Every structure is written in C-alpha cells, then in structure tokens.
Amino acid sequence: MAVWALGINHTTAPLDLRGRFAFAIDQIAPTLGSLRQSLQGRLARQPEAAILSTCNRTEIYCAGPEHGLEPTIEWLAHSGGVPPGLLRSHAYTLSDGMAARHAFRVASGLDSMVLGEAQILGQLKDAVRVADEAGALGTTLNQLFQRSFAVAKEVRTATEIGAHSISMAAAAVRLAGQLFEDLGKIKVLFVGAGEMIELAATHFAAKNPARIAIANRTLERGEKLATRFGGEVMRLADLPARLHEFDAVISSTASQLPIIGLGAVERAIKARKHRPMFMVDLAVPRDIEPEVKALEDVYLYTVDDLAHVVQAGREQRQAAVAQAEAIIDAGVQSFLHWVDQRRAVPLIQQLNAQADEWRSAEIARARKLLARGEDVDAVLEALSRGLTQKMLHGAMAELHGGDAQSRERASSAIEHFFLRKER
C-alpha cells in the first residue's frame, strides 16, 4: 500500500497563494469527493484521502495500491486556479515513511509556526473526523492518523515541547501592547466566532479592555461568545458603519472574500480623526483587503506578519525538539512495519479460505460416513488423513516435479515451513 502527502504551508507559500487552497470545514467532504473521483480515473482504484486546511497550511494525505502524487498535484492546482508548475514550486511532496513522519510532526506541533502549539492537533482530528464521515478514510490512513495522535500525546507528555510557546493570539496582544499604552482603555472588535477568535478574545479579555464586541454572520453564535466575555454582539452587515468605534479589530472568518474593504477602513480612520487603529487578520483567505496596510494610522498584521513574534523561546525548546524527533522516529518505524505486514494480508486471506474449503470438505465426508454407521475412530482417522494429504499435496508435487534447481528451492522452503523444531 502506497502513502503520499502533498502540501503548502507558511514556510513554502505566501499568504495569498495559501488562500487559494484554503477549505472551510464544511467544504472538506465535497472536496474529498471531487479529489477521489478525479484520482480514480488516473489510478487503479479510488484512493483513501484526507484534507487538512488551516490558516497556515493545506495538506492532502492519500493511500492506495500505487502512488498518485502527480495527479494529486494537478487536481489541487486546478482547484485553486493556478498552473501545476506554480503549485509545484511552493509545495512539498512526500511518500510512505516521509509522509508518515510529516503527519506525526504536524500532529506534535513540530511543523507549526508556533513550535509546540497544541491547536493543530485538534484541527487534524477534525480533518480526520470529516474524512471518516465522508467515507474517504480506509484502514491505512486511519492507522496513520491514529498513530499520529498517539505520538503527539507522547511528545506532549514526555517532553517540554509546548513550554514557552507563544500562540498567535498572545502575539497579537503583545503587538497591541506596543501600540497602545494601556490595553485596559481600548475598545476591541472581534470579527467571527470560531476557535481562533475565541482564543484571541480570551487573551485580550485578560487585559480587561474598556469594551469588547463580537461581529458574526450568525447572531446566536456571536451572542454566546459575547456573553462569555461580557461584550456586545453586532451583525456583520453593521460592521462598516461601526468600524470607527474600535481601536483594535481582530478578524478570522471562513469567508472566501475580504469582508473589510479599503474604503470602509478609510472612512473609519477619518471618523476617528486619525487616531491609530490596530488590525489583525488571522484568516486565510484574507478577511481584510491587503491595501489597508498602506494606510497611515492603521497597523495591520496578517498571520505571516506574526511569525517573528511567535519565534520567541524557540532556543529553549531545541532539546525538547530532539527528544520529540526520537519519539517520532520510533512511531514512523512502527507504522512502516505495520504497512509491510499488511502486504501479506491478501495471501493470508487466501490461505485461510483454502484451509476452510478443505476442512469443510473433510467434515462433510466424515458426517456422511458417520450417518452410514461407520466406526467413529475410523472416521476420525480418515478425516485427519484427508486433511493432511490436502495440506501436503502441493509440497509433494513440488518435490517430485520440475528441474533440480526448482526441487532444491522447494526442499528448502518445505524444511523451513514444515520441519522447524520448536524451541
């Protein structure tokens, strides 16, 4: 069974290119269907598949009887509307052991912008759940991901890989603290109500800002988050008219197009009489038009802009990284051993089926003899002799047939399988 992975992330591809390949969680199932249908036309059969899509990466994992990296690249390039050559120049492709190693490193937080962060493990579990519900997972990928979760847990408990880590949300608070003298006096608007916004709101709420508001497409979900942090909720449609009220805006939605445009921010800055506005766009694709960054009095940061902030403390974690890599190495070897054993499964199934056929035939024969009143001991003797003859027939035929070289090979194999001494 072949395993392969294709991906782009924050180290290989710019933000806007990553945005072309970002899939919201409710898009994953139909996208998997499209991918597998496309690959079925190029491979022997439809492969297993899973897609992991976050603000920092989009990765496809597949398993099948043969490798299919090239058609997978072509499919992903077409889905993002870019030439395959452009995607190849920013993508990484991995096979078998290297694909398993990458999955284990991703789950353990070793491949994240924030080294050792735990959020990616939850995102990977969500991706696996969606793939499973879509019927896209099979035995091989399920085994790969379950082992990746176990490795991640061991890395998390046996090392200090997560110590000193700075999350994206914490980095945003740190940058806001560099712009505003007192975070307790600012008004903060959060756009969206997903996991990333919840994390960011938690960090900002710890600074006791003067006001918190949540703008979300679904008011009910926004109200739950607003209630938790003692804030207000507003409709996403009201955002342009009220943007000027806020000193800090943190946005992370699943929108495929920007929801905060240049014109809206220009009007907000004018209404604020050019008091500074701090903006963080944690979405991929972007929630805030990139041209906003050029405005005076606006300090806009994207997920890529936060990279240098979250690197703090990396040196302290290098020893833990080495320890984590050793755990991952052991996990990869164990997975490859399992895959290797799986190659014998069809032969084992054939052997079992043949043995069952022989057994059924001899039992049926024995029952007929017993029904005719034959002696029980004689019937059992005949049954055992019949089974033995069937089991040894192939070996005997090999020993008596063919040329001398063939008989020698058969002799060695028969000695190995039938004449081993019990130790």
C-alpha positions in Angstrom: 0.0 0.0 0.0 1.4 3.4 -1.0 1.0 6.5 1.1 1.6 10.0 -0.2 1.2 13.6 1.0 1.1 17.0 -0.8 1.0 20.3 0.9 1.8 24.0 1.2 2.4 25.9 4.4 3.6 29.2 5.9 7.2 28.4 5.1 6.7 27.4 1.5 4.0 29.6 0.1 2.9 33.2 0.5 -0.4 34.1 2.2 -2.3 34.9 -0.9 -1.4 31.6 -2.6 -2.3 29.7 0.5 -5.6 31.5 0.4 -6.4 29.9 -3.0 -6.2 26.5 -1.4 -8.0 27.2 1.9 -11.1 25.0 2.5 -13.6 25.7 5.2 -14.6 22.7 7.3 -18.0 22.4 5.5 -16.2 22.3 2.2 -13.9 19.4 3.0 -16.4 16.5 2.4 -17.5 17.5 -1.1 -13.8 18.5 -1.9 -12.7 15.0 -0.9 -15.4 13.5 -3.2 -14.0 15.6 -6.1 -10.4 14.6 -5.4 -11.1 10.9 -5.1 -13.3 10.9 -8.2 -10.5 12.6 -10.1 -7.8 10.3 -8.9 -9.9 7.2 -9.6 -9.6 8.0 -13.3 -5.8 8.0 -13.1 -5.2 5.2 -10.6 -6.1 1.5 -10.3 -8.8 2.4 -7.8 -10.2 5.3 -5.8 -7.7 6.1 -3.0 -8.2 6.9 0.6 -7.9 10.6 1.3 -8.0 13.3 3.9 -7.5 17.1 3.7 -6.1 19.3 6.5 -6.7 23.0 5.9 -5.7 25.7 8.5 -4.6 29.3 8.3 -1.0 28.1 8.0 -1.3 25.0 5.8 -3.3 23.0 3.3 -2.3 19.3 3.1 -3.7 16.3 1.3 -3.0 12.8 2.5 -3.7 9.8 0.4 -3.3 6.0 0.4 -3.8 3.5 -2.4 -2.3 0.5 -4.2 0.0 2.8 -6.2 1.5 6.3 -5.7 -0.5 9.2 -7.3 1.4 12.4 -6.5 1.4 13.8 -10.0 -2.4 13.6 -10.5 -2.9 14.9 -6.9 -0.8 18.0 -7.8 -2.7 18.5 -11.0 -6.1 18.2 -9.2 -5.1 20.7 -6.4 -3.6 23.2 -8.9 -6.9 23.1 -10.9 -9.0 23.5 -7.8 -7.0 26.7 -6.9 -6.9 28.0 -10.4 -3.1 28.1 -10.7 -0.7 26.3 -13.1 0.6 23.0 -11.8 4.2 24.3 -12.2 3.5 27.3 -9.8 2.0 25.0 -7.2 5.0 22.6 -7.5 7.4 25.5 -6.8 5.7 26.1 -3.5 4.6 22.6 -2.5 6.2 19.7 -0.7 5.5 16.1 -1.8 6.2 13.1 0.5 5.9 9.4 0.1 5.5 6.5 2.5 7.8 6.9 5.5 8.4 10.6 4.9 4.7 11.2 4.6 4.1 9.4 7.9 6.9 11.4 9.5 5.4 14.6 8.3 2.0 13.7 9.7 3.5 12.8 13.1 5.5 16.1 13.2 2.4 18.1 12.2 0.3 16.5 14.9 3.0 17.0 17.5 3.4 20.7 16.7 6.9 20.4 15.3 5.9 21.8 11.9 3.9 24.7 13.2 4.6 28.5 13.1 4.3 28.3 16.8 6.6 25.5 17.8 4.8 23.0 20.1 1.4 24.6 19.8 -1.5 22.3 20.6 -4.2 23.7 18.4 -3.0 21.9 15.3 -3.8 18.5 16.9 -7.5 19.4 17.3 -7.6 20.7 13.7 -6.0 17.4 12.5 -8.6 15.4 14.5 -11.4 17.5 12.9 -10.0 16.8 9.4 -9.8 13.0 10.1 -13.4 13.0 11.5 -14.7 14.8 8.4 -12.9 12.4 6.1 -14.2 9.4 8.0 -17.8 10.7 7.9 -17.4 11.3 4.2 -16.3 7.7 3.7 -12.9 8.7 2.4 -10.8 7.0 5.1 -9.7 3.4 4.9 -7.6 1.1 7.0 -4.2 2.6 6.1 -4.9 6.3 6.6 -7.0 5.6 9.7 -4.0 3.7 11.1 -1.6 6.6 10.1 -3.7 9.2 11.9 -4.5 7.2 15.0 -0.8 6.6 15.4 -0.1 10.3 14.8 -2.5 11.2 17.7 -0.7 8.7 19.9 2.7 10.0 19.0 1.5 13.6 19.6 0.2 12.7 23.0 3.6 11.0 23.9 5.5 14.1 22.7 3.3 16.4 24.7 3.6 14.4 27.9 7.2 13.2 27.7 8.8 16.4 26.5 8.6 20.2 27.2 7.9 21.0 23.5 5.0 23.2 24.5 6.9 25.2 27.1 7.5 28.9 26.4 5.3 28.7 23.3 3.6 31.9 22.2 0.2 31.5 20.4 -0.9 33.7 17.5 -3.5 35.2 19.9 -0.9 36.0 22.5 1.4 37.5 19.8 -1.5 39.8 18.8 -1.9 41.0 22.4 1.8 41.6 22.6 1.8 43.7 19.4 -1.3 45.7 20.6 0.6 46.4 23.8 3.4 48.0 21.8 1.0 50.4 20.1 -1.4 51.3 23.0 0.0 52.4 26.3 -2.9 50.9 28.3 -4.9 47.9 26.8 -7.4 48.5 29.6 -8.6 51.6 27.8 -9.1 50.3 24.3 -12.2 49.0 22.5 -11.8 45.7 20.8 -13.9 44.2 18.0 -13.7 40.5 17.1 -15.0 39.5 13.7 -16.1 35.9 13.6 -16.9 33.5 16.4 -14.7 30.4 15.6 -11.9 28.8 17.6 -9.3 31.3 16.7 -11.5 34.3 17.7 -12.4 32.6 20.9 -8.7 32.1 21.7 -7.9 35.7 20.8 -10.8 37.1 22.8 -9.6 35.1 25.8 -6.2 36.7 25.7 -7.5 40.2 25.1 -10.2 39.8 27.8 -7.4 39.0 30.3 -6.2 42.7 29.8 -9.7 44.0 30.8 -10.3 46.2 27.7 -12.8 49.0 28.0 -15.2 47.3 25.6 -15.5 44.1 23.7 -17.8 43.4 20.7 -18.3 40.4 18.5 -19.5 40.7 14.9 -20.6 37.5 13.4 -22.8 36.3 10.5 -24.8 34.2 12.9 -26.0 36.2 15.8 -26.7 33.2 18.0 -23.1 32.0 18.0 -21.8 35.6 18.4 -24.1 36.1 21.4 -22.7 33.0 23.2 -19.1 34.3 22.8 -20.1 37.9 23.7 -21.9 36.7 26.9 -18.8 34.8 27.9 -16.6 37.9 27.8 -19.1 40.4 28.9 -19.3 42.1 25.5 -21.9 43.0 22.9 -22.9 41.3 19.7 -23.4 43.0 16.3 -24.4 41.9 12.8 -21.7 41.6 10.3 -23.7 43.8 8.0 -23.3 46.7 10.5 -19.6 46.4 10.6 -18.7 49.2 8.0 -20.8 51.8 9.8 -19.4 51.0 13.3 -15.8 50.2 12.5 -14.6 53.6 13.6 -15.8 52.9 17.2 -13.0 50.4 17.8 -9.3 50.7 18.5 -8.4 47.1 17.7 -10.0 44.8 15.2 -9.2 41.0 15.1 -10.8 39.1 12.3 -10.9 35.4 11.5 -13.8 34.1 9.4 -14.3 31.4 6.8 -15.2 33.9 4.1 -13.7 33.3 0.7 -13.6 37.1 0.0 -12.4 40.1 2.1 -15.2 41.4 4.4 -13.4 44.6 5.5 -12.5 46.7 2.5 -10.2 49.6 2.0 -13.0 52.1 1.7 -14.6 51.1 5.0 -11.3 51.5 6.8 -10.6 54.8 5.2 -13.9 56.1 6.4 -13.3 54.7 9.9 -9.9 56.4 10.2 -11.4 59.7 9.1 -14.2 59.4 11.7 -11.6 58.6 14.3 -9.7 61.8 13.4 -6.7 59.6 12.6 -6.4 58.0 16.0 -4.4 54.8 15.4 -6.2 51.6 14.6 -4.7 48.1 15.3 -5.9 45.3 13.0 -5.0 41.6 12.9 -6.2 39.4 10.0 -5.9 35.8 11.2 -8.0 34.5 8.2 -6.8 32.6 5.2 -8.0 33.7 2.6 -7.8 37.3 3.9 -10.6 39.0 5.7 -9.1 42.4 5.3 -8.1 43.8 1.9 -4.2 44.0 1.8 -4.3 47.6 0.6 -5.4 48.6 4.1 -1.8 48.0 5.2 -0.6 51.1 3.3 -2.9 53.5 5.2 -1.4 55.8 7.7 -2.6 55.3 11.3 -3.5 51.7 10.5 -1.3 48.9 11.8 -2.4 45.7 10.0 -0.8 42.4 10.7 -1.5 39.0 9.0 -0.7 35.5 10.2 2.6 35.8 8.4 3.5 39.1 10.0 3.2 37.5 13.4 5.8 34.9 12.6 8.8 36.7 14.1 6.9 37.3 17.3 6.0 33.6 17.9 9.5 32.5 17.4 10.4 33.8 20.9 11.5 31.0 23.2 12.5 28.7 20.3 16.0 28.2 21.6 14.8 26.9 24.9 12.9 24.2 23.2 15.6 22.7 21.0 16.4 20.0 23.5 12.7 19.1 23.6 12.6 19.0 19.8 15.4 16.4 19.7 13.6 14.3 22.2 10.3 14.6 20.2 12.0 13.7 17.0 13.2 10.4 18.6 9.7 9.6 19.6 8.5 10.3 16.1 11.3 8.1 14.6 10.0 5.2 16.7 6.4 5.9 15.6 7.4 6.0 11.9 9.3 2.7 12.1 6.3 1.1 13.8 3.9 2.4 11.2 6.1 1.2 8.3 6.3 -2.2 9.9 2.5 -2.3 10.1 2.3 -1.3 6.4 4.8 -4.0 5.5 2.8 -6.7 7.3 -0.4 -5.5 5.6 1.1 -6.6 2.2 0.8 -10.2 3.4 -2.9 -9.8 4.2 -4.3 -11.0 0.8 -2.1 -14.1 0.9 -3.2 -14.9 4.5 -6.8 -14.5 3.4 -6.3 -16.9 0.5 -4.6 -19.4 2.8 -7.4 -19.2 5.3 -10.1 -19.6 2.6 -8.3 -22.6 1.1 -7.9 -24.2 4.6 -11.6 -23.6 5.3 -12.6 -25.2 2.0 -10.5 -28.3 2.8 -11.9 -28.5 6.3 -15.5 -28.2 5.1 -15.0 -30.9 2.5 -13.5 -33.4 5.0 -16.1 -32.7 7.7 -18.9 -33.2 5.1 -17.3 -36.5 4.1 -16.9 -37.6 7.8 -20.6 -36.8 8.5 -21.7 -39.0 5.6 -19.6 -41.9 6.9 -21.0 -41.5 10.4 -24.5 -41.3 9.1 -23.9 -44.7 7.4 -22.9 -46.1 10.7 -19.1 -46.3 10.2 -16.8 -46.7 13.2 -16.1 -43.3 14.8 -12.4 -43.9 15.3 -12.1 -45.0 11.6 -13.9 -41.8 10.5 -11.7 -39.6 12.6 -8.6 -41.3 11.2 -9.9 -40.8 7.7 -10.7 -37.2 8.4 -7.2 -36.4 9.7 -5.5 -38.3 6.9 -7.6 -36.4 4.3 -6.7 -33.0 5.8 -3.0 -34.0 6.0 -3.0 -35.1 2.4 -4.6 -32.0 1.1 -2.2 -29.8 3.1 0.9 -31.6 1.8 -0.2 -32.2 -1.7 1.3 -29.0 -3.1 4.6 -29.5 -1.3 4.9 -33.1 -2.5 4.1 -32.1 -6.1 6.9 -29.5 -6.0 9.4 -32.1 -4.6 8.6 -34.6 -7.4 8.2 -32.1 -10.3 10.3 -29.5 -12.1 14.1 -29.4 -12.6 16.8 -30.0 -10.0 17.1 -26.2 -9.1 13.3 -25.9 -8.6 13.3 -29.1 -6.4 16.2 -27.6 -4.3 14.3 -24.3 -3.7 11.1 -26.3 -2.8 13.1 -28.5 -0.5 14.5 -25.5 1.4 11.1 -23.8 1.7 9.4 -27.1 2.9 12.1 -27.6 5.5 11.6 -24.0 6.7 7.8 -24.2 6.9 7.1 -27.8 7.9 10.2 -29.2 9.6 11.1 -26.4 12.0 12.0 -27.6 15.5 10.0 -26.0 18.3 12.4 -24.0 20.6 
